[in-house]
Amino acid sequence: MEKSKFLIITGMSGAGKTQVLRTLEDLNYFCVDNLPPALMPKFAELCRQTPNRNTALVVDARGGMFFDELVEVIEEMKAMGIEYEMLFLDAEDAILIRRYKETRRRHPMDQGDSLANSVALERKYLSKVRGYATDVIDTSTLTPAMLKEKICQMYSSAATSPKMSIVVQSFGFKHGLPLDSDMVIDVRFLPNPFYNEELRPLTGNDEPVAEFISSYPQSFEFIKKECELLDFLLPQYIAEGKSQLVISVGCTGGQHRSVFIANKIYGFLHMKGENVHISHRDLGKAVK
């Protein structure tokens, strides 16, 4: 019988906590929103007396300056032997600011200053809390449907999602690191199709670019070694109980090399029968 989950959801305001809670309700989780941290240990004890029911609760800045208290409560729960998972939702500052401007809602950390300062203040205080997270999701580039799918992949019951979910995503270093990465693979050492005028407007999904990168022996050798590494790592992650693995493959702009290598890694994992998904974060962004 699968062990019941006790999931704590926190993170940056505007990063998607409400949507995550609604998705978990659809997955038959018992959900509580905006629970004061001081009540968490007692609530967790009550949940332990009701087996076979997953529980999720949101604690965030709406409760005021809860950050130091939350860290103390988590340490208390650990001392009591209460098992928990913590999901931390994050997004780029510019995205959070845009979302708040669109909704015209007041930021919970608003002190009469600018919205940017409110976001920065919340991120500062949440830095300690984030260190306790068992999973981090960066929602900067996720649509509501994509976030819902990710939550279903991570927190569905074992009967409906028996395998660890693997996401392989390409990105460009000049656009920033994906915050939810578990593994970051830098492929900027490979020959760059960008400097070929015919290949520059194409992407790693196009055959001419694939042929260009494949023509160099170091490309084949790198893919071989990376697949061997994943053959070793995946069973270790599964044994450790990891529910999701995010593999981020980066080149300079996220158009050519990272896309090609990410596709190769995805193909290898798909052939092995893994629960794997592919995403090209920066594909289509202007090439300069």
N, C-alpha and C positions, 0 to 999 in steps of 0.2 A: 504494500500500500504506500502511495506517495505521501511524503511528509507535508503537513500543512505549512504554508508560507506566512511569515509575518513581515510585510513589506512597508518600509518607511519611504515616503516620497518627499523630496525637498529639492531646492535649487533656486535658480534665479527667477524672479517675478517676470512673467511674460514668456517663459520658456516652454509652457505647455502642460503644467501640472494638472489643471482641470480636465483637459482632454484625456490625459493618461488615466485619471481616476474614473472617468466615464467608460473608457475602454475596459478597465479592470472590472467594473460593475457588470459589463456585458459578459465577462469571463467568469461570472459568479463569485467574485471576490466580495467580502463584506467590507465596505468602504466608509471611511470617516474623513471628513475634510476639516482642516484648520484646528486640529487637536492641540491644546496647550501641552508643551513638552513635559510638564510636571505630572501629567496624567498618563503618560506613556507606559511606565512600568506596571501600574495597576491594570491598565487596559490590556497589556500583553499577557498578564497573568490570567485575566478573564478569558482571553482568546485561547490560552492553552487548555482551559477547561472545556472548550468546545472544539473537539478534534474534527478533522476532515473538512475544515472550512478555511480557505485562504482569506487573509485579512490584509487590507492596504489602508494606510493613513497618510494624510498630507500634513506636514508641519512646515510653516514658512514665515516670512516676514510680516504677514498680516497680524500675527500675534504680538507684534512689537519687537523690542530688542531681545529676542529669544536665543540668540546664537550661542552665547556662553552657557546658558542653561541647557540647551540641547546637547552640547558636548558632554556636560556633566551627567545628564540623564542616560545617554548612550553608554557611558562608562559604568553607570550604575546597573544598567540592564546586562552588560557583559559580566559584571561581578555576580549577578543573580543567576547567570547561566541561561539567560533568555536569548534564543537564537533569532536573528533578524537578517534581512537584506535591506540595503539602502540604495535607492535609485536617485541619482542626482541629475537634474535637468539643467542644461546650460544652453547658451546661444551667444553669438557675438553681440557686443554692446550696441552696435549700430542697428542690428536686427531688433533687439529688445526695445530700443528707443522708438523705432518705426512702429512696432506693434502697439506700444502705448499711445503713440500719437494717433494711430488709426482708431483705437477704441475710445480715446479721450478719457481714460480712467486715471485716477490719481495713483501714483506709485506709493506703495506702503512705506517706503523710506523717505518720502518727501518731507523736507524740512524747510519748505519755502524757497528752495534753491532750484537750480536747473535740473531737468530730467536726467541729463548726462551725469551729474554729480550724485543723484539718487542711485543710479545704476552702479556707479563706481563704489559708492559707500556700501551697498548691499554685497557686491562682489568681495570687498575687503573683509567684511564680517563673515561671509560664507566660506572663506578659504579654509578655516579649520574644519568646518563641517564636511567639506568635500573630501577630506582625507579619510573619512569613515565610509565613503560610498563603496559599495560592491560593484555597481554598474554606473556608468556615465553615458548620457545621450546628449549629443549636440544637435539641437533642433533647428539650427540656422538655415539649413537648406531643405528641411523636411516639410512637405505639405501635410495637412491633417490626416489624409489617407495614408501617407507614408509612415507617419508617426504611429498611427493605429496598427498598421501591419507590423511594425517593429515591436510594439508592445505585445501583440499577440504571439509573435515568434518567441519572445523572451519569457513570457509568463503564462502561456497556455499550460494546461496540465500535461503530464508526460504521455497520457493516452492520445492526445491530439498533436503533440509536438515532441516526439521522443528524442530527437537529436539536437545537439548544440547548434544554434543558428550561427552561420558564418556570413559576414558581409565583406566582400572585397570591393574596395572603392579606389578609384584613381583620383589624384588631385594635383594641383600645381603649387609648389612651394611659395611662389610669389603671391598667391592668394591666401596663404596662411595654412597652418597645420589643422587637420580635422581634430576637434577636441575630443571626440569619442574613440580615438584610435587605441587599440591594444598593441598592435604592431605597426611600425612605420618602416617602409622599405624605400630607400632612396635609389632611384635608377638614373640619376643625372650623369653617371659615369658612362652610359651607353652613347654611341654616336647619335647626334641630334638631327632629325629630319628637318627641323626648323630652318637650317642653313641651306637647304635645297629648295630653290624657288618653286619647283614643280610640286614638292611635297608639303610646303608650308601651309597652304590653305586646307590640306587634308587632315585627317585625324588617325589615331591608332586603330580605328575600326576599318580603315580603308586598306585594301590589298597592297597598293604600291608602298605605303608606309610600312606595313607588316613585312613585305619582302625586303625593304631597305634595312630594317632593324635585324631581321633574321639572317641577313647576309654576313653578319659579323659573328665570329665564333664565340666571343665573350657573351653574346646574348643567349645562345643555346646553353652554354655552360652555367650561366647565372640562373636561368629557369630551372635547369636540372638540380642545382644545389638548393634552390629555394623550395622546390617540391620535396626534396629529401628532408629538409628541415621541417616542413609541415607534417610530413609522415611521422616524424619523431614527436613534434609538439602536440598535435591534436589529441592523441590519447592521454597525454599528461594533463591538458586543460580539462578534458572530459572527466578524468579521475578526480580532479580538484573540485569539480562541481560547477564549472563555468557554464553559463547558459547562452552567452553570446560572445563571439570573437570578431572584432573589427580589424581587418587587415587593410591598411592604407598604403597605396603605392604612389610615390610622388616623383614628378620630374619638374622642370622649371615652370612651365605654363599649364600643365595638365591636359595637353592636347594629343601628344604623339606617343612618347615612350611609356609613360605611366599607363595610358589607356591600353596599349598593346600588351604590356606585362600583366596588368590586372586581368585582361581577358584570358591570358594563358593560365594564370593561377586559378581563375574561376573555372576554366575548362578542365583542369586537372582535378579540382575538388568535386566538380559535378560528375566527372567520370567515376570517381570513387564512391559516388552515392551520398555525398554529404549534403546537408541542408544549407545550401549556399546561394547567395544573392549577389548580383553585380550592380555597381553604381559608379557613374563617372561624374564626380561632383562639379568639375570646372569645364567640362566639355561644352564648347560653344561660346565660351567667353572670348572676348576679342583677343586676337593674336597680334602682338605688337613687336 
